[in-house]
């Protein structure tokens, strides 16, 4: 049996712990005073119905074959599927994997399986996102969201490669491959890597059972989203395969453009643990230093991206449903100001993307 190789990082609050104590008290008081639950309400249940429909309705129309004569409409439906799939991930699956949709974990676990619609795997997502990204935000060697397998440079602590000078150009294409990699090879690499680090066992599950479930899930996914089109459509195979790729590319670009401007921007810090694997400072303060909001007044965007434009609130309170982020953001911002801590927020989504592009350019060398 291989020895687990994962060594965690500890945060030492020192003089910073008063901020966290005060903030938690105020946020808890908000929910108690207003007599509302921290989990989702009717707003998220509307999404649980709407988002899968945006994804599955175009797929149903594709399977009818009625749009096969018009390649513009055919590919347009795949693009719409990509928009719906991104919405499913951002607005539903994300909350579910954080246990924020319902107080009933069985409901959260069931809804989290919506990642299967993207060909992904919930266990891997929870380890990468909940455990590594949220616990060790922007810490090189721990947060896999800033570790694009050597293809880009997302941290000043990562080595420089000559082709990074072009990353401001090609990064957007690589973002488009995000869910495509989930659906093809990434899940197998991740679960094997996480098992060696002891992270699979830490989730209270068996690697062998999870691997078998992963294989079965992939077979079902391919049977539905590629097998059915191949079987039912009188269309060249390459159009079907390309349409499927276009769907994933659309989803990946959207996800990349939502997640990266929240952590890889000029205001972001990238702290490193010391020799004892300790980061000096409170964990909540760490989230403020490594995270940024964007477009807080854009209600349409906020609805579609599942409140992830309020990344600060999400990182401070990951188990609170995104439907409450806007309300508690006022508390967070005021408390941060009171303790002379930063609260980074870009007014527009376009500005956030521009900031991310600036950071890609800065990290080119």
Residue, then its C-alpha position, 0 to 999 in steps of 0.5 A: x500500500x502506497x504511503x499518502x504524499x499529501x501534506x496539508x498547510x496550516x494557517x496561524x491567525x496571530x493578530x488576525x483572528x478577531x476579523x473572522x470572529x466578528x464577521x462570522x457573528x455578523x453573518x450568522x446574525x443576519x440569517x438568524x434575524x431574518x429567519x432564513x436558512x443559509x441553504x438555497x430557497x425557491x430561487x435555486x430550485x427554479x434554476x434546477x429546473x431551468x438550467x438542465x432544460x437549456x442544456x437538454x432541450x437543444x439536445x432533444x431537438x438535435x436528436x429529432x434530426x429536424x435541424x440536420x439540413x442546416x448546419x448553422x442551426x445544428x451547430x447553434x444548438x450545440x452552442x446553446x447546449x454549452x451555455x446551458x451546461x455551463x449554467x448547470x455547473x455554475x448555478x446548480x452543481x457548484x452549490x450542491x457539491x458545497x452542500x449549500x442547496x439543501x440541509x438534506x445531504x442526500x439532496x445535495x449529493x443527488x443534485x451534484x451528479x449533474x456534473x455527469x452531464x458534462x462527462x465529469x466526476x463529482x468526487x474529483x470535483x469535490x477534491x480539486x475544488x472544495x479541498x484543494x482550491x478552497x482550503x489553499x487558494x492561490x498557494x502554488x503546489x496545492x491549489x490546482x486551479x492555478x496549476x494548468x499543467x505547465x501550459x500557462x503560468x498563473x503564479x509568480x512562483x512557477x517557473x517561466x517558459x519561453x512560450x508563456x509570452x504568448x499565453x495572453x493569446x492562447x489561454x482563452x483557447x485552452x479554457x475552452x478545453x476544460x470540460x472536454x478534458x473532463x469528458x476524456x482523460x482528466x478524471x482518470x489522471x486526477x483520481x489516480x493522483x488523488x489516490x496516491x496522495x491519500x485524498x480519495x481515502x480522506x473522502x471516506x470512499x474506496x479507490x477501486x469502487x470509485x474507479x469502477x463508478x467512474x468508468x461506468x459513468x463515462x460509458x453512460x455519458x458517451x452512450x447518450x451524448x455521442x452514441x444516440x446522435x450517431x445512431x439517430x442522425x443521418x449526418x456525417x460522423x465528423x459533424x456530430x463529433x465536432x458539434x459535441x466538441x463545440x458544446x464542450x468548448x463553449x462551456x469551457x470558455x464560459x467557465x474559464x472566464x468566470x473562475x480565473x478573473x476571481x483569483x488570477x488578477x493584479x490584486x491577487x496575492x500568492x503566499x507560500x507556506x514556510x518550511x513548517x508548511x505554515x502560512x502566517x495569517x488568518x484563513x479568512x484574511x487569506x481569502x480576501x487577499x487572494x480573491x476578487x469580485x466582479x460585476x456585483x450590480x449585474x443581476x443577469x450575470x449574477x443569476x447565470x453564473x450562480x453568484x460566483x461574481x461574489x467570489x469573496x463571499x463564496x470563499x469566506x462562506x462556501x456552505x452558504x448558497x449563492x442566492x444569499x451572496x449579494x445580501x451578505x456582501x454588504x456585511x463582508x465589505x463593511x467588516x473588511x473596511x473596519x479591520x483595514x482589510x482589502x475588499x477587491x471588486x471590479x465593477x464590470x465583467x469586462x473589467x474583470x476579464x481585462x484584469x485577468x488578461x493583464x495578469x496573464x501578460x504580467x506572468x509571461x516572464 
